[in-house]
Amino acid sequence: MLFDSHIMGVLSGTLFRKILNNEQITLYEYNVLTNLLINNNIPYDTAFVSGTRKNPASLQLTIHINPTTTLVLVIALEPGSSVFSPSP
């Protein structure tokens, strides 16, 4: 259960609270976040979506909790986008 305690520690941190409160984060903060995931051996995927006239630029962070559970966050790089994305 060491993996679970690592996940809980990272997910309860300041950066995740900032994301869940729909606050913008800097690319530096995003890099800190991914470094936390790497240092705690938590698998994740990331994708960048460039901005258009319709949608702001964003990053999608998919954290793999276990083989059947993932946490998908969409992080705004510009004002106006939501935090959560629908499941594919």
KOLPAVO-227694 format. One line per field, with one value per residue (C-alpha): residue number from 0; residue in one letter; chain; x, y, z. Coordinates in Angstrom, 3 decimals. Layout:
// KOLPAVO-227694
seq = NUM ...
type = A ...
mol = A ...
east = X ...
north = Y ...
up = Z ...
// end
This chain:
// KOLPAVO-227694
seq = 0 1 2 3 4 5 6 7 8 9 10 11 12 13 14 15 16 17 18 19 20 21 22 23 24 25 26 27 28 29 30 31 32 33 34 35 36 37 38 39 40 41 42 43 44 45 46 47 48 49 50 51 52 53 54 55 56 57 58 59 60 61 62 63 64 65 66 67 68 69 70 71 72 73 74 75 76 77 78 79 80 81 82 83 84 85 86 87
type = M L F D S H I M G V L S G T L F R K I L N N E Q I T L Y E Y N V L T N L L I N N N I P Y D T A F V S G T R K N P A S L Q L T I H I N P T T T L V L V I A L E P G S S V F S P S P
mol = A A A A A A A A A A A A A A A A A A A A A A A A A A A A A A A A A A A A A A A A A A A A A A A A A A A A A A A A A A A A A A A A A A A A A A A A A A A A A A A A A A A A A A A A
east = 0.000 3.044 1.862 -1.464 0.200 2.436 -0.582 -2.494 0.501 0.924 -2.814 -3.309 -0.519 -0.866 -0.524 -3.353 -5.584 -4.795 -5.787 -8.980 -9.908 -9.645 -6.732 -4.202 -0.762 2.496 4.513 7.091 4.419 3.331 6.937 7.109 3.922 5.276 8.540 6.522 4.788 8.094 9.851 6.969 6.926 3.343 2.628 1.049 0.501 0.429 -0.851 -0.760 -3.658 -2.878 -5.355 -7.866 -10.500 -12.941 -10.818 -7.946 -4.580 -4.445 -2.539 -4.204 -2.694 -3.809 -2.676 -2.904 -4.020 -4.327 -5.101 -8.798 -8.715 -7.318 -7.588 -7.820 -7.219 -7.322 -5.138 -5.822 -2.916 -5.222 -8.340 -11.671 -11.273 -12.588 -10.611 -12.197 -12.654 -15.235 -14.121 -13.100
north = 0.000 2.260 3.288 4.476 6.640 8.222 9.038 10.523 12.639 14.071 14.564 16.434 18.902 22.603 22.279 19.775 21.918 24.851 22.823 21.557 25.147 25.933 28.302 28.769 27.330 28.200 25.812 25.825 24.592 21.937 20.744 20.589 18.531 16.036 15.826 14.936 12.163 10.847 11.022 9.082 6.522 7.388 6.651 9.411 10.622 14.200 15.908 19.489 21.038 24.337 27.137 28.050 30.722 28.290 26.617 27.924 26.170 23.430 20.462 17.143 15.139 11.514 9.884 6.099 5.116 1.391 -0.691 0.246 3.779 6.951 10.591 12.953 16.675 19.392 22.301 25.698 27.635 30.541 31.838 30.256 26.472 23.879 21.615 18.247 16.669 14.051 10.450 9.307
up = 0.000 -0.230 -3.707 -2.271 0.386 -2.267 -4.430 -1.498 -0.523 -4.012 -4.650 -1.378 -2.162 -2.871 -6.650 -6.950 -4.760 -7.019 -10.100 -8.468 -7.577 -11.311 -10.784 -13.546 -12.929 -14.618 -16.752 -13.966 -11.519 -14.024 -14.261 -10.461 -10.503 -13.037 -11.086 -7.958 -9.889 -11.219 -7.838 -6.248 -9.082 -10.039 -13.718 -15.800 -19.354 -20.526 -23.660 -24.921 -26.829 -28.558 -28.238 -30.931 -31.259 -29.670 -26.967 -24.832 -24.741 -22.120 -20.792 -20.065 -17.231 -16.856 -13.610 -13.457 -9.954 -10.694 -13.809 -13.714 -12.274 -13.796 -12.855 -15.843 -15.300 -17.928 -16.861 -18.385 -19.814 -20.593 -18.832 -19.643 -19.669 -17.252 -14.946 -15.730 -19.102 -20.061 -20.295 -23.777
// end
